[in-house]
Amino acid sequence: MTFRAKPVVKRAHRPAWEAQDRRNFYLNLGFGLIVLLAIIILAIAAGLSYYNDHLASVGSVDGQSISKDELRDRTKIESWRLDESERRVRTAVLAGHLTEAQGTAAQQTIDQQRQQIQDIALERIIDTKLQAKLATEEGVTAAPEDIDARLLVEATVPESRHVWVIEVEPQKDLGALAPTAAQKDAAKAKAESALNDIQGGKSWDDVAKTVSTDAATAPQSGDLGWLTADDNQTEENILRAAFAASANTPTAVVEGTDGTYRIARVSDIVPEAVDSDFQAKLQNDGIDLAAYRAVLTGDVIHEKLQAKVVADVTGPGPQRRVSEIYVSQAAPDLGADAIKVRHILYSPNGDPSTASEVTADDPAWDAAHQKALATYVRLKENPGLFDAIARAESDEGQANGPTGSGGKLPYFDSNSSVDADFLQAVTAPGLKDGDLLEPVRSAFGWHVIQVMNHPPDADWMAGLKARADKGEDFAILARDNSVASSAGSGGDLGWVAKGQLDDRLTDAIFATQIGKTSDVVTIADDGLYLFKVQAEETRTPEGRQLENLKSTAFARWYDAKKSAATITRDAPTTTTSATN
């Protein structure tokens, strides 16, 4: 038997350097993969960070997301607008067109808006997006020339005038709600005589100081300061006359909406001026002009949408002359001894804020007591004078004047936080509606107090309606029971158009027969209303009624649309700054 040897395959041996290269290759590959993975992780982290800082949602409107960048950009623009307002206020103060006090008040308003600037900016983005959607539905658009015009408005400082006014308020009998025809004629004649004196060469200052019945401005010769045509504090008829007058030429005698006769004079006029550097200031302050124009687009759409929506209510239509009684909603947890009163306060030296500093034996306390006793005696003889005396004599500032409270106070019960002696007097057992209390001393002075009513207010208002329906003077009932600012004028609201008030109030007014009272209307979280309809005419809204109508009619329409929209407001994960 023959044996063969099995062939042996000869294996090649790799050099040592080749094995080392392979190990290095795999090490490098692994290291590279690790580096790549790290880069991917960093990229993801950077992307998430960028998303969180720029693209994350801070809110939405019907599915349209609002990013942090949008909020940041809008906040920057709104902050710049406040900066521009602040610059204009400072300029006006330096030029003497605003007093230091007026400048400080304006600055405080700006500062308050700065504190809420992010919330303001977010809400304006929401409104811009929603109104753009509504504008499409209503066929409203903003053309480039509309944006140009709006930009011009923003760059324009409106005309301002230094206005002086002499006013003659008709006298009226104590307790009367309105002057007689003879008293009105006398006031008008007095104003016309003053105008003749000025035109005849007498000094405006001398006439104003001796004739004007406005105690606040007469000592300053009737100086109202610098006004613009849209000032809402000055009586609208005399304001319109002042802006139609030439410098240093007195106006004719003008009867105001409040029945007061006035003469105006303009001593200085600063014409409307366009800031030619407005766009340069925007760009120098880092505001993108295209972004600013986008914001103005939203402003234009708002104005056009408002004009279209309110067109139906701003034309000629039925209006009603209305008076009101309004009682604000009472606290929900009144005690069984709750009571509502009104008072007339006589403080030592006429100042309730310093009464606590006046010693008990100071004659000022007795002087205040004697005034209170005298008023108490007068009111025992004629209770109808209470409101008039409170508005004219009370040392409680908020009681005074035609729009004051007339001394009316909210409900008190034995748990109320109020002066102990005053509280003891008004919560004494057995007090009846209409009772007049002998003068009561508190830490603030001597009070003459009259009981108004006990809860519930719904029963009280129903009783007032019944009394009015039986023939009692509605104006007197309003004066003595309403807490609205119209109470001093017998609850007179003037002419009311559809769309001017809350729909529930408007419906009640226009459902009421002429010369009759409405049903009592209860508005949750507000109060109770009772109206008397004096007359109806077809009228066209104008002046401040028109401006108020535009604002309220659009607000009600838009609020309903906004309530129906799906809106989210998400708290940002990081603080959004206008400077980021």
Phi and psi in degrees as a GROMACS rama.xvg file:
@    title "Ramachandran Plot"
@    xaxis  label "Phi"
@    yaxis  label "Psi"
@TYPE xy
-107.688  131.549  THR-2
-103.618  133.446  PHE-3
-108.216  140.549  ARG-4
-75.8141  136.864  ALA-5
-71.4574  129.645  LYS-6
-63.0569  141.438  PRO-7
-103.254  125.241  VAL-8
-78.1896  130.133  VAL-9
-85.6535  116.937  LYS-10
-89.3532  137.766  ARG-11
-80.006  140.984  ALA-12
-103.836  123.309  HIS-13
-72.1497  144.63  ARG-14
-65.7872  157.346  PRO-15
-61.6434  -34.5267  ALA-16
-66.6596  -29.6262  TRP-17
-71.1601  -39.9203  GLU-18
-62.3333  -38.9092  ALA-19
-65.5806  -39.9451  GLN-20
-62.7306  -41.0576  ASP-21
-61.6712  -44.5133  ARG-22
-61.0587  -41.7319  ARG-23
-62.855  -38.5764  ASN-24
-61.1934  -48.2286  PHE-25
-66.086  -36.7528  TYR-26
-62.8679  -45.1558  LEU-27
-65.4302  -39.5851  ASN-28
-62.5678  -45.8932  LEU-29
-61.8791  -43.4291  GLY-30
-62.4365  -41.0068  PHE-31
-63.6975  -41.302  GLY-32
-63.2819  -38.7405  LEU-33
-63.6913  -43.8914  ILE-34
-63.0264  -42.5578  VAL-35
-61.9357  -43.89  LEU-36
-61.6743  -41.401  LEU-37
-62.78  -40.96  ALA-38
-63.4508  -41.5471  ILE-39
-62.5805  -43.7941  ILE-40
-61.9218  -44.4859  ILE-41
-63.2423  -39.6331  LEU-42
-64.2992  -41.9478  ALA-43
-63.0169  -43.3956  ILE-44
-63.2031  -42.1389  ALA-45
-64.2927  -40.7408  ALA-46
-63.8469  -43.3332  GLY-47
-63.481  -40.9667  LEU-48
-62.7358  -44.008  SER-49
-63.6703  -43.3338  TYR-50
-60.3719  -47.2823  TYR-51
-63.0459  -36.0382  ASN-52
-82.5377  -25.5577  ASP-53
-124.306  -42.3206  HIS-54
-105.466  -12.4759  LEU-55
-61.1081  145.26  ALA-56
-76.3503  137.963  SER-57
-113.711  3.40604  VAL-58
167.447  175.751  GLY-59
-158.098  157.947  SER-60
-132.498  110.065  VAL-61
47.5067  45.9473  ASP-62
88.2175  -10.2492  GLY-63
-83.9049  114.897  GLN-64
-75.7191  147.917  SER-65
-113.263  115.35  ILE-66
-85.7309  166.277  SER-67
-63.1976  -35.4198  LYS-68
-63.1436  -41.0234  ASP-69
-60.6304  -44.9018  GLU-70
-65.0943  -41.812  LEU-71
-62.4813  -43.7211  ARG-72
-66.0382  -42.2069  ASP-73
-68.562  -38.2725  ARG-74
-60.9987  -39.6538  THR-75
-63.0277  -42.5666  LYS-76
-67.6301  -44.354  ILE-77
-66.2341  -34.1903  GLU-78
-64.6089  -40.0963  SER-79
-64.4208  -38.9201  TRP-80
-61.0088  -40.5363  ARG-81
-65.4364  -39.3753  LEU-82
-58.7713  -43.5907  ASP-83
-65.6244  -40.0637  GLU-84
-61.8425  -41.0877  SER-85
-63.8687  -40.6878  GLU-86
-62.0073  -41.2704  ARG-87
-68.5385  -36.0756  ARG-88
-63.8465  -46.7154  VAL-89
-60.3309  -42.2385  ARG-90
-62.3186  -42.4807  THR-91
-65.2067  -38.1502  ALA-92
-65.9294  -46.073  VAL-93
-62.77  -33.6593  LEU-94
-81.9962  -5.37562  ALA-95
81.885  11.0897  GLY-96
-84.9953  -14.6065  HIS-97
-130.162  141.621  LEU-98
-74.3261  166.305  THR-99
-58.9037  -39.1349  GLU-100
-65.3008  -42.0923  ALA-101
-65.627  -40.7139  GLN-102
-62.5079  -41.0431  GLY-103
-64.611  -41.7649  THR-104
-63.6777  -42.0327  ALA-105
-64.5562  -40.1196  ALA-106
-65.2732  -37.2476  GLN-107
-64.6263  -38.5912  GLN-108
-62.9535  -43.363  THR-109
-62.6887  -42.7801  ILE-110
-63.2301  -38.879  ASP-111
-63.2346  -39.3627  GLN-112
-68.4641  -35.6118  GLN-113
-60.4261  -39.0526  ARG-114
-65.6679  -22.3851  GLN-115
-115.038  19.5944  GLN-116
-60.9905  -36.9757  ILE-117
-68.749  -40.6794  GLN-118
-64.9954  -40.6579  ASP-119
-62.001  -46.6594  ILE-120
-61.828  -43.643  ALA-121
-62.5938  -43.6991  LEU-122
-65.8277  -34.5546  GLU-123
-71.6016  -33.4334  ARG-124
-64.4335  -44.1054  ILE-125
-58.3354  -47.5558  ILE-126
-63.8851  -39.7658  ASP-127
-62.0065  -45.6113  THR-128
-66.3609  -44.9854  LYS-129
-67.7908  -41.5912  LEU-130
-70.2879  -29.7088  GLN-131
-63.8476  -40.1784  ALA-132
-66.2851  -43.7838  LYS-133
-66.2143  -35.2827  LEU-134
-62.7796  -39.9311  ALA-135
-60.8714  -42.2513  THR-136
-65.8291  -32.4547  GLU-137
-93.2749  0.290091  GLU-138
73.067  28.4393  GLY-139
-100.819  133.052  VAL-140
-134.065  163.215  THR-141
-119.554  112.38  ALA-142
-83.9591  158.831  ALA-143
-53.7538  -37.3109  PRO-144
-68.3611  -27.1134  GLU-145
-67.0342  -39.5308  ASP-146
-66.8231  -40.88  ILE-147
-59.8278  -43.6898  ASP-148
-64.7197  -39.4246  ALA-149
-67.3636  -38.5792  ARG-150
-62.6503  -38.2768  LEU-151
-64.0484  -39.943  LEU-152
-60.8491  -43.4033  VAL-153
-66.0829  -29.1001  GLU-154
-85.2118  -3.4135  ALA-155
-100.609  131.1  THR-156
-94.0888  118.926  VAL-157
-68.1387  159.814  PRO-158
-58.7081  140.939  GLU-159
-130.813  150.454  SER-160
-135.898  141.142  ARG-161
-87.1469  111.889  HIS-162
-111.998  138.556  VAL-163
-123.489  140.592  TRP-164
-136.683  135.577  VAL-165
-106.107  127.114  ILE-166
-126.134  143.385  GLU-167
-125.745  106.376  VAL-168
-87.4614  129.235  GLU-169
-59.6945  138.179  PRO-170
-71.2358  154.425  GLN-171
-143.897  154.464  LYS-172
-65.6123  145.961  ASP-173
-58.9844  125.346  LEU-174
94.3728  -13.8124  GLY-175
-78.9533  146.551  ALA-176
-84.6304  -23.7484  LEU-177
-146.275  153.123  ALA-178
-71.2313  157.743  PRO-179
-76.8837  167.909  THR-180
-59.6649  -38.2062  ALA-181
-65.6047  -37.8747  ALA-182
-68.3593  -36.8222  GLN-183
-66.307  -42.9247  LYS-184
-61.7213  -39.3087  ASP-185
-65.5688  -40.1392  ALA-186
-65.9366  -42.6941  ALA-187
-63.7173  -41.7815  LYS-188
-63.711  -37.3501  ALA-189
-64.9759  -41.7267  LYS-190
-66.8243  -41.2649  ALA-191
-66.8439  -34.9412  GLU-192
-65.1408  -40.2559  SER-193
-63.0024  -41.2463  ALA-194
-63.6804  -41.2956  LEU-195
-62.5066  -39.4055  ASN-196
-62.2044  -42.7804  ASP-197
-65.7714  -45.98  ILE-198
-65.5754  -23.4851  GLN-199
-85.4059  -1.26788  GLY-200
115.412  -4.4669  GLY-201
-70.0817  151.505  LYS-202
-67.3017  133.048  SER-203
-54.9751  -45.5929  TRP-204
-57.3684  -46.1774  ASP-205
-64.7032  -42.7949  ASP-206
-66.6477  -43.9622  VAL-207
-61.7643  -43.0124  ALA-208
-70.0481  -26.905  LYS-209
-98.0782  -24.169  THR-210
-103.873  -40.7998  VAL-211
-61.0482  136.401  SER-212
-94.548  0.742888  THR-213
-85.4612  103.908  ASP-214
-62.7717  -24.0253  ALA-215
-76.7811  -34.3194  ALA-216
-111.669  -19.3025  THR-217
-56.9225  -43.2393  ALA-218
-61.6676  -22.7678  PRO-219
-100.24  24.5668  GLN-220
62.1541  26.8427  SER-221
79.9781  21.359  GLY-222
-70.1245  116.058  ASP-223
-96.019  -6.10739  LEU-224
84.1532  -164.057  GLY-225
-87.7203  129.033  TRP-226
-125.025  154.704  LEU-227
-109.519  164.304  THR-228
-65.18  -19.2272  ALA-229
-99.4786  14.3011  ASP-230
-58.9051  130.757  ASP-231
-106.443  8.86575  ASN-232
-98.1515  -22.5162  GLN-233
-92.2291  141.553  THR-234
-53.4037  131.155  GLU-235
-67.1252  -34.2607  GLU-236
-67.6224  -43.0875  ASN-237
-73.9322  -30.6935  ILE-238
-64.3065  -43.9232  LEU-239
-62.1177  -41.1167  ARG-240
-66.3858  -38.8714  ALA-241
-64.6807  -35.8498  ALA-242
-83.1791  -4.92276  PHE-243
-100.028  -9.29298  ALA-244
-86.6844  155.876  ALA-245
-82.2552  158.203  SER-246
-60.7365  138.083  ALA-247
60.3418  24.7783  ASN-248
-121.654  113.799  THR-249
-65.347  147.26  PRO-250
-75.7892  170.899  THR-251
-68.4492  169.645  ALA-252
-69.2273  127.7  VAL-253
-119.058  127.522  VAL-254
-86.003  127.172  GLU-255
-84.4279  168.781  GLY-256
-63.481  -18.3403  THR-257
-93.6535  4.13046  ASP-258
84.9457  1.23217  GLY-259
-90.2401  143.575  THR-260
-97.216  134.63  TYR-261
-136.549  153.411  ARG-262
-126.503  134.285  ILE-263
-116.455  153.44  ALA-264
-138.813  139.254  ARG-265
-109.595  119.676  VAL-266
-91.8535  -30.6232  SER-267
-143.866  146.379  ASP-268
-130.749  126.767  ILE-269
-107.905  110.91  VAL-270
-64.8509  161.024  PRO-271
-55.397  139.702  GLU-272
-138.437  137.001  ALA-273
-96.8673  127.673  VAL-274
-77.7835  103.341  ASP-275
-67.9689  -16.8716  SER-276
-96.7283  9.06033  ASP-277
-57.8549  -50.9314  PHE-278
-67.2245  -35.332  GLN-279
-64.4481  -38.3672  ALA-280
-64.6902  -39.7361  LYS-281
-56.6708  -51.0026  LEU-282
-70.153  -37.4697  GLN-283
-65.1891  -28.1863  ASN-284
-91.8499  11.7029  ASP-285
80.9807  20.4289  GLY-286
-95.8753  123.965  ILE-287
-71.4888  124.161  ASP-288
-62.8552  -37.4342  LEU-289
-63.7421  -39.7237  ALA-290
-66.633  -37.8483  ALA-291
-66.5238  -41.2595  TYR-292
-64.6439  -32.3799  ARG-293
-64.1325  -38.7757  ALA-294
-65.5948  -42.5242  VAL-295
-63.231  -32.1469  LEU-296
-58.1929  -43.4604  THR-297
-63.2324  -38.1242  GLY-298
-64.1586  -42.4736  ASP-299
-64.7837  -44.2387  VAL-300
-61.053  -40.127  ILE-301
-58.4325  -47.6564  HIS-302
-64.5742  -43.8642  GLU-303
-68.2203  -39.5554  LYS-304
-63.5773  -43.4508  LEU-305
-60.7632  -44.36  GLN-306
-60.201  -40.7514  ALA-307
-70.7241  -41.8962  LYS-308
-66.675  -39.8551  VAL-309
-91.0867  0.254055  VAL-310
-56.4113  -38.0629  ALA-311
-69.3449  -23.9442  ASP-312
-105.32  -4.05911  VAL-313
-101.764  -3.31394  THR-314
-89.2209  -176.169  GLY-315
-58.9761  139.017  PRO-316
-173.39  173.669  GLY-317
-68.2493  134.105  PRO-318
-129.399  151.492  GLN-319
-122.823  136.752  ARG-320
-82.7435  121.827  ARG-321
-132.468  144.25  VAL-322
-118.832  154.058  SER-323
-133.912  154.082  GLU-324
-120.822  125.841  ILE-325
-126.366  133.51  TYR-326
-125.602  121.315  VAL-327
-70.4283  153.111  SER-328
-62.735  132.52  GLN-329
-78.5885  159.267  ALA-330
-61.2407  146.506  ALA-331
-77.0519  -14.5014  PRO-332
-116.422  40.7503  ASP-333
-66.0898  144.307  LEU-334
-77.1558  171.692  GLY-335
-66.2404  -22.4629  ALA-336
-99.055  19.6472  ASP-337
-61.2555  144.639  ALA-338
-153.456  146.265  ILE-339
-114.695  132.66  LYS-340
-133.723  167.812  VAL-341
-127.082  157.356  ARG-342
-146.079  159.97  HIS-343
-121.07  125.311  ILE-344
-105.986  130.629  LEU-345
-119.042  110.787  TYR-346
-100.384  152.736  SER-347
-60.0741  128.855  PRO-348
63.9946  14.5886  ASN-349
71.8697  16.835  GLY-350
-133.717  101.299  ASP-351
-65.748  -25.413  PRO-352
-70.3134  -20.3365  SER-353
-112.891  6.54582  THR-354
-59.2239  -36.0834  ALA-355
-67.042  -18.0596  SER-356
-89.9197  -7.89905  GLU-357
-89.147  125.034  VAL-358
-66.3536  154.554  THR-359
-62.1043  -28.4631  ALA-360
-93.9174  6.718  ASP-361
-68.8181  134.998  ASP-362
-58.9724  -19.2704  PRO-363
-62.8346  -31.0122  ALA-364
-67.9892  -41.6895  TRP-365
-67.5316  -37.9192  ASP-366
-61.5236  -41.9755  ALA-367
-65.0446  -37.995  ALA-368
-64.5977  -41.6378  HIS-369
-63.8562  -38.5103  GLN-370
-63.3784  -42.7646  LYS-371
-64.4848  -40.936  ALA-372
-63.7581  -41.867  LEU-373
-63.144  -41.5132  ALA-374
-67.0739  -39.1398  THR-375
-59.3403  -43.1371  TYR-376
-64.4768  -44.0998  VAL-377
-60.0471  -41.4912  ARG-378
-74.5147  -27.8301  LEU-379
-63.5861  -35.0951  LYS-380
-78.9514  -35.214  GLU-381
-145.452  85.7245  ASN-382
-60.2557  -21.6321  PRO-383
-66.9515  -9.70378  GLY-384
-86.4782  -4.18146  LEU-385
-54.7807  -52.272  PHE-386
-60.8386  -44.9477  ASP-387
-63.3267  -41.9172  ALA-388
-67.8297  -40.2475  ILE-389
-61.2532  -43.3815  ALA-390
-69.3721  -28.3955  ARG-391
-94.5008  -33.223  ALA-392
-119.161  -21.7471  GLU-393
-60.8786  140.13  SER-394
-83.1495  2.45196  ASP-395
-84.576  107.601  GLU-396
-54.9401  -39.3828  GLY-397
-72.9305  -7.50998  GLN-398
-82.8489  -18.9392  ALA-399
-83.6856  157.648  ASN-400
81.1379  169.973  GLY-401
-64.9527  -25.1685  PRO-402
-105.489  8.86871  THR-403
-75.6493  -176.813  GLY-404
-83.3051  -15.1275  SER-405
67.623  18.1556  GLY-406
86.7032  4.12788  GLY-407
-70.4801  139.364  LYS-408
-122.612  160.137  LEU-409
-74.1546  179.177  PRO-410
-63.6136  142.504  TYR-411
-121.016  147.9  PHE-412
-137.849  -179.108  ASP-413
-64.2414  -13.2202  SER-414
-98.0595  2.68756  ASN-415
-69.1891  143.772  SER-416
-88.4496  91.3976  SER-417
-151.383  165.032  VAL-418
-47.3842  131.221  ASP-419
-62.2079  -42.3939  ALA-420
-67.1653  -39.8854  ASP-421
-63.1431  -46.045  PHE-422
-63.4035  -40.5929  LEU-423
-61.3996  -38.2991  GLN-424
-68.686  -43.0452  ALA-425
-81.9699  -17.48  VAL-426
-104.72  14.4967  THR-427
-62.5563  141.099  ALA-428
-61.8529  146.539  PRO-429
89.3944  0.900943  GLY-430
-70.4005  137.244  LEU-431
-114.591  155.962  LYS-432
-55.5311  130.242  ASP-433
93.777  -10.8374  GLY-434
-60.9136  139.744  ASP-435
-107.887  121.953  LEU-436
-90.861  145.162  LEU-437
-62.1232  154.815  GLU-438
-51.9283  136.741  PRO-439
-118.231  132.805  VAL-440
-92.8873  132.836  ARG-441
-125.444  -174.899  SER-442
-67.7747  -12.5273  ALA-443
-104.828  -12.4599  PHE-444
146.655  -159.668  GLY-445
-102.352  131.952  TRP-446
-111.038  132.671  HIS-447
-98.9738  120.417  VAL-448
-121.008  137.797  ILE-449
-125.706  133.417  GLN-450
-71.6486  130.148  VAL-451
-93.1518  -62.8541  MET-452
-165.107  169.152  ASN-453
-111.535  158.094  HIS-454
-71.0891  162.171  PRO-455
-87.2825  152.741  PRO-456
-66.2295  -30.0744  ASP-457
-59.7583  -41.177  ALA-458
-67.8115  -39.8376  ASP-459
-63.9309  -44.8137  TRP-460
-66.1941  -36.7206  MET-461
-63.0247  -37.3954  ALA-462
-66.8168  -39.259  GLY-463
-63.7844  -40.7659  LEU-464
-61.4664  -43.494  LYS-465
-62.6498  -40.5954  ALA-466
-65.9202  -41.2424  ARG-467
-64.9985  -40.5736  ALA-468
-67.1621  -22.5694  ASP-469
-87.6099  -1.55409  LYS-470
116.218  -4.22129  GLY-471
-65.0603  148.246  GLU-472
-64.7635  115.44  ASP-473
-61.1105  -36.8525  PHE-474
-62.4253  -38.8589  ALA-475
-68.1938  -41.3015  ILE-476
-61.7179  -40.2979  LEU-477
-66.3517  -44.8059  ALA-478
-57.3656  -41.7006  ARG-479
-90.7705  -10.7427  ASP-480
-127.863  -27.3438  ASN-481
-75.8618  145.813  SER-482
-106.166  8.06503  VAL-483
-73.9781  159.025  ALA-484
-66.5763  -14.8643  SER-485
-81.3455  -5.56579  SER-486
-59.673  -38.2245  ALA-487
-63.9317  -21.2735  GLY-488
-107.587  27.2409  SER-489
73.8657  22.732  GLY-490
80.4385  12.1914  GLY-491
-66.2702  119.316  ASP-492
-97.0482  -8.32673  LEU-493
77.5708  -151.792  GLY-494
-86.9691  132.087  TRP-495
-117.847  125.718  VAL-496
-100.941  160.17  ALA-497
-64.2837  135.935  LYS-498
92.7639  -7.81367  GLY-499
-80.3503  -34.1904  GLN-500
-116.122  176.546  LEU-501
-51.568  138.393  ASP-502
-55.3702  -34.9774  ASP-503
-66.7439  -34.8055  ARG-504
-74.9189  -43.9747  LEU-505
-60.0967  -43.7073  THR-506
-60.0419  -41.575  ASP-507
-65.8281  -40.723  ALA-508
-64.7455  -46.7988  ILE-509
-81.7352  -6.5106  PHE-510
-92.2572  -5.66277  ALA-511
-93.1137  139.393  THR-512
-66.7781  147.237  GLN-513
-60.3401  133.351  ILE-514
85.8844  -0.839623  GLY-515
-112.005  171.39  LYS-516
-99.2319  151.045  THR-517
-79.1599  173.831  SER-518
-68.0543  155.85  ASP-519
-71.2333  130.019  VAL-520
-108.916  125.226  VAL-521
-105.572  124.034  THR-522
-111.956  117.326  ILE-523
-56.5186  141.665  ALA-524
60.8867  21.1477  ASP-525
-136.513  -78.2114  ASP-526
167.407  -160.792  GLY-527
-116.428  142.125  LEU-528
-126.868  141.097  TYR-529
-134.804  131.043  LEU-530
-118.708  150.817  PHE-531
-121.658  128.019  LYS-532
-95.1499  117.905  VAL-533
-88.4996  -39.0629  GLN-534
-163.203  168.034  ALA-535
-137.583  137.763  GLU-536
-142.732  158.031  GLU-537
-87.0605  118.777  THR-538
-137.806  156.782  ARG-539
-105.392  123.618  THR-540
-59.1533  142.98  PRO-541
-151.486  167.4  GLU-542
59.9259  -138.502  GLY-543
-71.3505  -27.2503  ARG-544
-61.8481  -41.6284  GLN-545
-63.6308  -45.8476  LEU-546
-63.6647  -42.5981  GLU-547
-65.0541  -38.5512  ASN-548
-64.7087  -43.2372  LEU-549
-58.0026  -46.7312  LYS-550
-66.1773  -49.1472  SER-551
-72.147  -39.346  THR-552
-64.5746  -44.0916  ALA-553
-68.0396  -40.4056  PHE-554
-60.0288  -42.7295  ALA-555
-66.2119  -42.0516  ARG-556
-62.768  -47.3394  TRP-557
-71.1714  -37.4746  TYR-558
-59.4372  -37.6602  ASP-559
-65.7793  -41.904  ALA-560
-64.923  -40.906  LYS-561
-68.7014  -37.3346  LYS-562
-65.3481  -31.7373  SER-563
-80.3853  -17.9352  ALA-564
-77.6666  156.01  ALA-565
-93.2642  107.031  THR-566
-124.164  132.141  ILE-567
-119.889  147.21  THR-568
-130.603  103.507  ARG-569
-97.9308  135.693  ASP-570
-67.2102  127.655  ALA-571
-61.1659  145.781  PRO-572
-75.5366  -20.035  THR-573
-134.606  157.622  THR-574
-66.8068  129  THR-575
-92.6425  120.066  THR-576
-111.892  146.071  SER-577
-70.009  -14.8724  ALA-578
-99.9296  -4.59408  THR-579
